[in-house]
Amino acid sequence: MRIPERLKSLGRLVLPLDHPVEGILGTVITAELMAAYSEAPVHLGAVVLGIIVAVLVYWLTHVYADEVGRGPVKGRAFAKRRLMSTLRRQWALVSASFPPLIVLLVAFGLGAGPSMALLIADCAAVLLLVGWGVVTARRRGIRGPALVRTGLVAGVLGLVVVVLRAVVH
């Protein structure tokens, strides 16, 4: 595989643009968990581990709900081929948590304290949500000012998490 193809594959793993709905869910879940973990004392290792475990549980819950929710109309639930397809599609929920976690670790590595690193990562999640909104809207054929509004609405969802964090803590 050539280098550009590998970079594109890595990009899809970290930012699953093929499944923006799951990406939005994974990003919001990650931002909410970072906000919940932001109360002092903050132990970064525990935060990262807690987020990874929680996101994996959400992923498996979504896979289970998707499989059960489809019912017998679209084939037998938990059939190997169908289950693997659902696991792959819903994996975007997990991989959408990677960019905010990477930002968290980079911010901490560059000298930000744990609380500040969490705030920076939450802000990155808000920007990522704007991106998800734009990607989703473009796929639906939305253009112009409506495209911008759609992206901003997704960003506002993330801002609500950041504001709640500030109010609660």
NUMIPA-796405 format. One record per atom (N, C-alpha, C): atom name; x, y, z. Coordinates in pm, whole numbers, plus 32768, in hexadecimal, padded with zeros to 4 digits. Example, Ala and Ser with C-alpha at 12.3 -4.5 7.8 and 13.67 -1.06 7.14 Angstrom:
# residues 2
 name    X    Y    Z
    N 8527 7DC7 830C
   CA 84CE 7E3E 830C
    C 8528 7EB6 830C
    N 8505 7F1F 82C4
   CA 8557 7F96 82CA
    C 850A 8003 8313
//
This chain:
# residues 169
 name    X    Y    Z
    N 8056 7F8B 8000
   CA 8000 8000 8000
    C 805B 807C 8000
    N 8039 80DE 7FAF
   CA 8087 8158 7FA6
    C 806D 81B2 801E
    N 80C8 8210 8031
   CA 80BF 826A 80A5
    C 803D 82BC 80A2
    N 8015 82FA 8030
   CA 7F96 8345 8032
    C 7F1D 82ED 8055
    N 7F1E 8271 8026
   CA 7EB0 8216 8045
    C 7EAF 81F2 80D9
    N 7F25 81E1 8114
   CA 7F2E 81C3 81A3
    C 7EFE 8239 81F6
    N 7F25 82B2 81CC
   CA 7EF8 8329 8214
    C 7E60 8337 820C
    N 7E29 8319 8196
   CA 7D98 8320 8186
    C 7D53 82B9 81E0
    N 7D8A 8240 81E7
   CA 7D52 81D9 8240
    C 7D5B 8202 82D1
    N 7DCD 823B 82F8
   CA 7DDD 826B 8381
    C 7D7A 82DC 839D
    N 7D68 8333 833D
   CA 7D08 83A1 834C
    C 7C7B 836D 8362
    N 7C54 8305 8319
   CA 7BCF 82CA 832B
    C 7BC0 828A 83B4
    N 7C2D 8253 83E7
   CA 7C28 8215 846C
    C 7C15 827F 84D7
    N 7C5E 82EE 84CC
   CA 7C58 8356 8532
    C 7BDE 83AF 8520
    N 7BB8 83CA 84A5
   CA 7B46 8421 848B
    C 7AEA 83D9 8428
    N 7A8B 838B 8459
   CA 7A3A 8333 8405
    C 79CE 837E 83B6
    N 79F7 83C1 834C
   CA 799B 8416 8300
    C 792D 83C6 82BB
    N 793F 8343 82AD
   CA 78D7 82F2 826D
    C 785C 82E1 82C5
    N 786B 82FB 8347
   CA 77FE 82E9 83A6
    C 77F3 8362 8403
    N 77C9 83D4 83CC
   CA 77C9 844F 841E
    C 7768 844B 8494
    N 76FA 8404 8489
   CA 769B 83FF 84F9
    C 76DE 83BE 8572
    N 771F 834D 855C
   CA 7766 830C 85C9
    C 77DA 8363 85F9
    N 7819 83AC 859C
   CA 7884 8408 85C0
    C 7854 8476 861E
    N 77DE 84AB 8602
   CA 77A4 8511 8658
    C 778C 84D8 86E3
    N 7750 8460 86E9
   CA 7736 8421 876B
    C 77B7 8409 87B9
    N 781B 83D2 8777
   CA 7899 83B6 87BA
    C 78DE 8433 87EC
    N 78D5 849F 879E
   CA 7913 851D 87C7
    C 78CB 855A 883D
    N 7845 8558 883A
   CA 77F8 8590 88AA
    C 780F 853E 8929
    N 780F 84BB 891D
   CA 7826 8464 8991
    C 78B0 8481 89CD
    N 7915 848D 8977
   CA 799C 84A8 89A7
    C 79A3 852F 89EC
    N 7966 8596 89B1
   CA 7966 861C 89ED
    C 791F 861A 8A75
    N 78AF 85D3 8A7C
   CA 7866 85CA 8AFA
    C 78BB 8585 8B66
    N 78FE 851A 8B40
   CA 7951 84D2 8BA0
    C 79C7 8527 8BCD
    N 7A04 8570 8B70
   CA 7A73 85C8 8B97
    C 7A42 8633 8BF8
    N 79CC 8667 8BDE
   CA 7994 86CB 8C3A
    C 7978 868D 8CC2
    N 7946 8614 8CC3
   CA 7927 85D1 8D42
    C 79A5 85B3 8D92
    N 7A12 8595 8D4D
   CA 7A8F 8574 8D90
    C 7AE1 85EF 8DB7
    N 7AB0 8666 8D9A
   CA 7B04 86DD 8DA9
    C 7B0B 8714 8E37
    N 7AC3 86D9 8E92
   CA 7AC8 8709 8F1D
    C 7B4B 86DB 8F5F
    N 7B8A 8738 8FA6
   CA 7C09 871A 8FE7
    C 7BF6 86B4 9056
    N 7C53 8660 9071
   CA 7CD1 8654 902B
    C 7CBF 8601 8FAB
    N 7D03 862B 8F42
   CA 7CF9 85E8 8EC1
    C 7D73 858E 8EAF
    N 7D5B 850F 8E97
   CA 7DC5 84AF 8E7A
    C 7DB5 8487 8DE9
    N 7E0E 84B9 8D95
   CA 7DFE 84AB 8D05
    C 7DF2 841A 8CD8
    N 7E41 83C1 8D12
   CA 7E39 8333 8CED
    C 7DAF 82FA 8D08
    N 7D78 831D 8D7B
   CA 7CF1 82ED 8D9E
    C 7C88 8328 8D3F
    N 7C9C 83A6 8D18
   CA 7C3E 83E6 8CBC
    C 7C3F 839E 8C35
    N 7CB6 8388 8BFE
   CA 7CC1 8348 8B7B
    C 7C8A 82BA 8B81
    N 7CAF 826F 8BE7
   CA 7C7D 81E5 8BF5
    C 7BE4 81E5 8C06
    N 7BB2 823D 8C5B
   CA 7B21 8246 8C70
    C 7AD5 8267 8BF0
    N 7B0A 82C4 8BA2
   CA 7AC8 82E9 8B24
    C 7ACB 8275 8AC3
    N 7B3D 8233 8AB6
   CA 7B47 81C2 8A58
    C 7AE5 8154 8A7F
    N 7AE1 8130 8AFE
   CA 7A86 80C6 8B2B
    C 79F5 80EF 8B13
    N 79D1 816A 8B39
   CA 7947 8198 8B29
    C 791E 819C 8A96
    N 7978 81CC 8A3F
   CA 7957 81D3 89B0
    C 7948 8146 8977
    N 799C 80EA 89A3
   CA 798D 805F 8974
    C 7907 8024 89A1
    N 78DD 8042 8A1A
   CA 785B 8012 8A4B
    C 77EA 8050 89F7
    N 77F3 80D3 89DB
   CA 778F 8113 8985
    C 778C 80CF 88FC
    N 7802 80B2 88C4
   CA 780C 8073 8841
    C 77C5 7FEB 8842
    N 77E6 7F98 88A4
   CA 77A6 7F14 88AB
    C 7710 7F1F 88C3
    N 76E7 7F83 8910
   CA 7658 7F99 8927
    C 7612 7FC0 88A5
    N 7653 8016 8856
   CA 7618 803D 87D5
    C 7612 7FC8 8775
    N 767A 7F75 8775
   CA 767A 7EFE 871F
    C 7607 7EA2 8747
    N 75FA 7E8A 87C8
   CA 758F 7E34 87FA
    C 7506 7E6D 87D5
    N 74F3 7EEE 87EF
   CA 7471 7F2C 87D1
    C 7454 7F29 873B
    N 74BB 7F40 86EC
   CA 74AA 7F3D 865A
    C 7481 7EB2 862B
    N 74C4 7E4D 8660
   CA 74A5 7DC4 8639
    C 7418 7D9B 8664
    N 73F6 7DB6 86E1
   CA 7372 7D91 8714
    C 7307 7DE5 86D0
    N 7323 7E64 86BA
   CA 72C1 7EBF 867E
    C 729E 7EA0 85EE
    N 72F7 7E64 85A6
   CA 72DB 7E41 851A
    C 7273 7DD2 8510
    N 7278 7D79 8571
   CA 7216 7D0C 8573
    C 7227 7CAD 84FF
    N 71CA 7C50 84F3
   CA 71D5 7BE9 848C
    C 71BB 7C1C 83FE
    N 7188 7C96 83F0
   CA 716A 7CCA 836B
    C 71E7 7CD0 8314
    N 7259 7CF4 834F
   CA 72D5 7D02 8301
    C 7336 7C90 831C
    N 7305 7C1D 833A
   CA 735B 7BAB 8355
    C 7366 7B8F 83EA
    N 739C 7B1D 8409
   CA 73A9 7AF1 8493
    C 740A 7B4A 84DF
    N 73DE 7B79 8554
   CA 7435 7BCB 85A9
    C 74AE 7B79 85D3
    N 7521 7BBA 85D8
   CA 759F 7B81 8603
    C 75D5 7B16 85A4
    N 75A1 7B11 8528
   CA 75DE 7ABC 84C3
    C 766A 7AF6 84A9
    N 76CC 7AA0 8492
   CA 7758 7ACB 848D
    C 776F 7B3F 842C
    N 7742 7B32 83B2
   CA 775A 7B99 834D
    C 7718 7C1D 8374
    N 769C 7C14 839F
   CA 7653 7C8E 83C7
    C 7692 7CCD 8443
    N 76B8 7C7A 84A4
   CA 76F6 7CAD 851E
    C 777A 7CF2 84FE
    N 77CC 7CB8 84A9
   CA 784C 7CF5 8484
    C 7836 7D7C 843E
    N 77D1 7D82 83EB
   CA 77B1 7E00 83A8
    C 7787 7E6B 840D
    N 7736 7E43 846D
   CA 7708 7EA1 84D5
    C 777D 7ECD 852C
    N 77D4 7E6F 8551
   CA 7849 7E92 85A1
    C 78A1 7EF8 8559
    N 78B7 7EE2 84D6
   CA 790A 7F40 8488
    C 78C8 7FC9 847D
    N 7848 7FCC 845F
   CA 7802 804B 844F
    C 77FF 809A 84D2
    N 77E1 8055 853F
   CA 77D8 8098 85C0
    C 7861 80BA 85FB
    N 78CD 807F 85C4
   CA 7953 809C 85F6
    C 7972 8132 85EA
    N 7931 8177 858F
   CA 7945 8208 8580
    C 7929 8250 8604
    N 78D0 821B 8654
   CA 78B4 8256 86D7
    C 7932 8254 872D
    N 7980 81E9 8726
   CA 79FC 81DF 8774
    C 7A68 8236 8736
    N 7A7B 822A 86B4
   CA 7AEA 8273 8675
    C 7AD6 830A 867A
    N 7A5A 8338 8688
   CA 7A42 83C8 8696
    C 7A75 83FC 871C
    N 7A8E 83A2 877A
   CA 7AC4 83CE 87FA
    C 7B5C 83E2 87F2
    N 7B9C 83AF 878B
   CA 7C2D 83B9 8781
    C 7C60 8449 8774
    N 7C29 849C 8719
   CA 7C61 8525 870D
    C 7C5E 8574 8790
    N 7BED 8578 87DA
   CA 7BF3 85C2 8859
    C 7C56 8586 88BC
    N 7C60 8500 88BF
   CA 7CC1 84C1 8919
    C 7D51 84E2 88F0
    N 7D6A 84E6 886E
   CA 7DEF 850B 883D
    C 7E0F 859B 8864
    N 7DAD 85F4 8852
   CA 7DC1 8680 8879
    C 7DDC 8688 8910
    N 7D93 863D 895F
   CA 7DA8 863A 89F0
    C 7E37 8614 8A12
    N 7E67 85A8 89D6
   CA 7EEE 8578 89F4
    C 7F5A 85D7 89C1
    N 7F44 8610 8949
   CA 7FA5 8670 8912
    C 7FAA 86ED 8969
    N 7F36 8721 898F
   CA 7F34 879A 89E4
    C 7F7C 877F 8A68
    N 7F64 870C 8AA2
   CA 7FA7 86E9 8B1F
    C 803E 86DA 8B08
    N 8061 8699 8A99
   CA 80EE 8687 8A77
    C 8137 870A 8A5E
    N 80EF 876F 8A31
   CA 812A 87F3 8A19
    C 812C 884B 8A96
    N 8101 8815 8B06
   CA 810F 885D 8B83
    C 808F 888F 8BC2
    N 801D 887B 8B83
   CA 7F9E 88A4 8BC2
    C 7F83 8847 8C39
    N 7F4D 8880 8CA3
   CA 7F24 882E 8D13
    C 7EAE 87D6 8CEA
    N 7E90 8770 8D38
   CA 7E22 8715 8D12
    C 7D9D 875D 8CFA
    N 7D78 87BB 8D50
   CA 7CF8 8802 8D3E
    C 7CF8 8856 8CBF
    N 7D67 889C 8CA5
   CA 7D71 88ED 8C2C
    C 7D72 8894 8BB0
    N 7DB8 8824 8BB6
   CA 7DBB 87C6 8B45
    C 7D2F 8793 8B26
    N 7CE0 8779 8B8F
   CA 7C55 874D 8B7A
    C 7C02 87BB 8B3A
    N 7C16 8837 8B64
   CA 7BCD 88A6 8B28
    C 7BF3 88B7 8A95
    N 7C72 88AE 8A76
   CA 7CA0 88B9 89EB
    C 7C64 8848 8997
    N 7C63 87CF 89CE
   CA 7C2B 875D 8986
    C 7B94 876D 8972
    N 7B4F 87A5 89D7
   CA 7ABF 87BF 89C7
    C 7AA7 8825 8958
    N 7AFB 888C 8952
   CA 7AEE 88F1 88E7
    C 7B09 88B2 885F
    N 7B6A 8858 8858
   CA 7B85 8810 87DC
    C 7B0C 87BC 87B3
    N 7ACA 877F 8816
   CA 7A52 8730 87FA
    C 79E3 8788 87C1
    N 79D7 8803 87F4
   CA 7972 8860 87BE
    C 7990 887D 872B
    N 7A0E 8899 870C
   CA 7A34 88B2 8680
    C 7A1B 8837 8629
    N 7A38 87C3 8661
   CA 7A1F 8747 8619
    C 7989 8735 85FE
    N 7936 8759 865D
   CA 78A6 8750 8649
    C 7878 87AD 85D9
    N 78B3 8823 85D1
   CA 7893 887E 8560
    C 78B5 8837 84DD
    N 792A 87F9 84DB
   CA 7953 87AE 8463
    C 78F3 873E 8441
    N 78C8 86F2 84A6
   CA 7867 8686 848F
    C 77E5 86BF 8456
    N 77B8 872F 848F
   CA 773D 876D 845C
    C 7749 8793 83C9
    N 77BB 87CB 83A4
   CA 77D2 87F4 8319
    C 77D7 8779 82BD
    N 7822 8712 82E7
   CA 782C 8698 8296
    C 77A2 865A 8281
    N 7757 864E 82ED
   CA 76D1 8613 82E4
    C 7676 8665 8289
    N 767A 86E8 8298
   CA 7625 8740 8247
    C 764B 8737 81B3
    N 76CC 8737 8197
   CA 76F7 872D 810A
    C 76C8 86AB 80CB
    N 76CC 8640 8118
   CA 769F 85BF 80E3
    C 7609 85C0 80C6
    N 75C0 8615 810B
   CA 7530 8622 80F5
    C 7511 868A 808A
    N 7579 86C2 804D
   CA 7564 8722 7FE2
    C 754E 87B1 8012
    N 7566 87CB 808F
   CA 7553 8852 80C5
    C 75CD 88A6 80A0
    N 75B3 8920 8070
   CA 7620 8979 8046
    C 7606 8A05 807B
    N 766B 8A5A 806D
   CA 765C 8AE8 808E
    C 7648 8B02 8122
    N 75F8 8B6A 8142
   CA 75E2 8B8F 81CE
    C 75A6 8B1E 8222
    N 7553 8ACC 81E5
   CA 7517 8A5C 8230
    C 7583 89F9 825C
    N 75EC 89E9 820B
   CA 765C 8992 822D
    C 76A4 89C8 82A8
    N 76BC 8A4A 82A9
   CA 76FE 8A8A 831B
    C 76A8 8A7D 8399
    N 7626 8A95 838B
   CA 75CC 8A8A 83FF
    C 75CD 89FC 8437
    N 75CC 899A 83DF
   CA 75CC 890F 840D
    C 764A 88EF 845B
    N 76BB 891E 8429
   CA 7739 8909 8471
    C 7738 894E 84F7
    N 7701 89C8 84FB
   CA 76FE 8A13 857A
    C 76A1 89D2 85E0
    N 7632 899B 85B2
   CA 75D6 8956 860E
    C 761E 88E1 8650
    N 7669 8894 8602
   CA 76B4 8824 863B
    C 771B 8857 86A0
    N 775B 88C7 867F
   CA 77BB 8902 86DC
    C 777B 8932 875C
    N 7701 8966 8753
   CA 76BA 8995 87CA
    C 76A0 8920 8829
    N 7685 88AB 87F3
   CA 7673 8835 8849
    C 76F0 881D 889E
    N 7763 882B 885F
   CA 77DF 881C 88A9
    C 77F5 888D 890D
    N 77D0 8906 88E6
   CA 77DF 8977 8941
    C 778A 8966 89BE
    N 7715 8929 89AE
   CA 76C0 890E 8A22
    C 770C 88B9 8A87
    N 7756 8855 8A57
   CA 77A5 8800 8AB0
    C 7810 8854 8AF7
    N 7855 88AB 8AAC
   CA 78BD 88FE 8AE8
    C 7882 895E 8B4F
    N 7810 899B 8B2F
   CA 77CF 89F7 8B8C
    C 77A0 89AC 8C09
    N 7764 8937 8BF7
   CA 773A 88E8 8C6B
    C 77B1 88C6 8CC3
    N 7821 88A9 8C84
   CA 789B 888B 8CD0
    C 78C0 8903 8D27
    N 78BB 897A 8CEC
   CA 78E0 89F3 8D35
    C 787E 8A0E 8DA7
    N 77FE 89F5 8D8F
   CA 7797 8A11 8DF4
    C 77A1 89AC 8E67
    N 77B3 892E 8E46
   CA 77B5 88C5 8EAC
    C 7835 88CB 8EFF
    N 78A4 88E9 8EBF
   CA 7923 88EA 8F08
    C 7942 8977 8F2F
//
